[in-house]
Amino acid sequence: ILAFAGSARKDSFNQKLAIYAAELAKAEGNAQVMVLEPKDYPLPLYCQDLEAEGFPENVLKVKQMLMESDGFLISSPEYNGSFSPMLKNLIDWCSR
């Protein structure tokens, strides 16, 4: 399971929640959970022109982690009635 937050803020409540939930999942049984720290993999804003030039290195790293996971544990802040722009950007890049 890959756990991550839709926020890269230093004191992100959602990152703390993702870490806590990952620890609970590990403690409850045989779940293998890896926590992704979004700030460690900054992604450029998705742009089709950038994609045409080739995927940025961090996009490839995050996409590989997602593909190797059997599931995701996502904790995202609510921004104007939706999920965070950072999470949307990650989805945009990694869904290609």
Secondary structure as the mmCIF struct_conf table of DSSP 4:
data_model
#
loop_
_struct_conf.conf_type_id
_struct_conf.id
_struct_conf.beg_label_comp_id
_struct_conf.beg_label_asym_id
_struct_conf.beg_label_seq_id
_struct_conf.end_label_comp_id
_struct_conf.end_label_asym_id
_struct_conf.end_label_seq_id
STRN STRN1 LEU A 2 ALA A 5
BEND BEND1 GLY A 6 GLY A 6
TURN_TY1_P TURN_TY1_P1 LYS A 10 ASP A 11
HELX_RH_AL_P HELX_RH_AL_P1 PHE A 13 GLU A 28
BEND BEND2 GLY A 29 ASN A 30
STRN STRN2 MET A 34 LEU A 36
HELX_RH_3T_P HELX_RH_3T_P1 PRO A 38 ASP A 40
BEND BEND3 TYR A 41 TYR A 41
HELX_LH_PP_P HELX_LH_PP_P1 PRO A 44 TYR A 46
HELX_RH_AL_P HELX_RH_AL_P2 GLN A 48 GLU A 53
HELX_RH_AL_P HELX_RH_AL_P3 GLU A 57 GLU A 68
BEND BEND4 ASP A 70 ASP A 70
STRN STRN3 PHE A 72 SER A 75
STRN STRN4 TYR A 79 TYR A 79
TURN_TY1_P TURN_TY1_P2 ASN A 80 GLY A 81
STRN STRN5 SER A 82 SER A 82
HELX_RH_AL_P HELX_RH_AL_P4 PRO A 85 CYS A 94
TURN_TY1_P TURN_TY1_P3 SER A 95 SER A 95
#
